[in-house]
């Protein structure tokens, strides 16, 4: 479990190994760090995140993640100024519902980075009127299922097709830390 403390628009979280990371909304000046994080992923990590080992749209994704358009939200985890993880939500077609995605640098897996990111992002989403997260997760992505569980989010499996599980997380049923 991680401990979090809100400080203005930045929260800090203590990871499982005792390291403290800053969690804050990504901004346009973070675009190079977002690209570097994704470029540094192993082929397996890229496949688990994008369902392909060589996504052609990383720069476009980085631009979207760092664009403060007010409707979507991307949260970065920074350790000593280095971006080590990103969790984001994007409003989808259903009312009060957002698609969620998470990526953590491979060397930082199993430290609680993803758990800290998703827990904080869930709070932000609820504050912004989001009631459900949805996600498509490969059945082999056990770490992602563990992250949801460790963050106190209990997804419902809504459908399964070709090795991908479509998850729905009811944020209104999840007790979240108050800001």
N, C-alpha and C positions, 0 to 999 in steps of 0.2 A: 504494500500500500504506500501511497505517497501522501505527504502533508503539503498543503497549499496555503499560501497567504496572498491575498489580493493587495497590490500596491498600485494605486491609480489604474492605468489601463494595462498594466503589466502584472502578472501574477508570478510567483516563484513556486517551485515545487522541488521537494527533496526526493531524489530517486532512491531506489533500493540500496545502492552502494554509498549513499550519503552525499552524493554530489547534488548541487543546487543548480537548477536550470531556470531560465526566464521564459515565460510563455507570453507571447504578445502577437497581436495581429500583424500579418505581413504587410509590407508597404512597397511601393515601386522600387525603392533603393535596395530591396532584398532580392531582386530578380536574378542576379548573378549567383547568389548563394543557393537559391532554389534550383537553378540549373546545375550547379556543382553537386548538390545533394543527389539529384536524380542521375546525373552522369556517373556518380560514384557507386551506384547500386550494382550489386552482382546481377548476372543474367537471371538467376533464380528469383531474386528480390524484385527485379523489374517484371518478371512474368507474374509473380503473385500480386503485384500492384496493378499492372496494366493488362494482364492476360496475353501479353506478347513480350518477347525478350528485347525487341528493338522498336519501341514506339517512335513514330516519326514526328510527333507533335509536342515534344518536351518544351521547346521554347515558347510555343503558343500556350501550353499549360502554365508555364512559369509566369507568363504575362497575365493570364487570367487570375492566378493565385495572388499575385501582388497588386492587382487592380482593386482599389477600394471603391467598388460600385454600390456599396451599401446593402445590397440584397444577399450576396454570397459572402462567405467569411472563411479566411484561411488563417490558421494559428500556427506560429512557429515555435519550436523549442530551441533555445540558444544556450549553449554551454561555453563559457569564456568567449562569447561573441561569435561562436561558430554555430551555424544552423545544423542541428542533428535530427530534426524531425518536423513533419508538417501534418496537420489534420485540417481538413476543410469540409465545409458543407456548401452545397449548391441547391438552391430552391428548384424543386421539380414541379411537374404539372399538377400534382395533388395539392389541395389546400393544406397549409401549415405543415408541409412535408419537405424534407431536404435529403438529398443523396449525400452520403458521407464517405470520405476516403482518408486513408492514413498511410504515411510512409516514414520509416525511421532508418537512418544510416545503419548498415549491417553491423558495424562494430559496436553500435549502441543498443542492439537487441537485448532483451532480457534484463534491462536496467529499470524499466518502468516508464520509459519515455512515451510510448504509445498510450499507456494507461493514463498518464498525466494529461496528455494532449486531448484525448477523447473525453475524459471527465470534465475538463475545463470547457471544451467546445460544447458539450451537452448543456452546461450552465448558460453559456452565451446564447445558444440556440433557443433555450426556453425563455430567456429574457427578451429575445427577439420574436417571440410568438410561434416558434417552431414546436410542434407537438410530436412529430415522428421523424426519426431518421430511417432511411432505407439504405441498404448496401447489397452489392453482389460480391460474394466471397467464394473463391475456389474452395472446394471441399478439402483440399490438401493444405490449406493455409491455417494450420492449427494455432499458430501464434496470434492470428487476428481474432479467432474465436476466444482465446484466452484473454486478450486485451479487453474485449467487450465485457467478459465476465469480471475481470479484475477491476474494471471501472464501475462496476455495479449496474451495468446495462445488460438486460436479459433479452436478447433478440428472439423473435418468433420466426421460425422458418416458414416462409410463405410459399415458396416454390423451389423446385430443384430441376435443373435441366443441364445436361452435358457437363457434369462436374462443377456446376456453379449453383450456389444456394442464394436465393433472394431473401434477405432478412428485413424485418420490420422491428423497430425499437420504439415503443411507446414511451416518450419522454415524460408524459404526464404521470406515469405510474412509477417513476424513478425518484427516490428522495435525493435531492442534490444539495450541495453545500450552498448556504446563502452568501450573497455578495456582501 
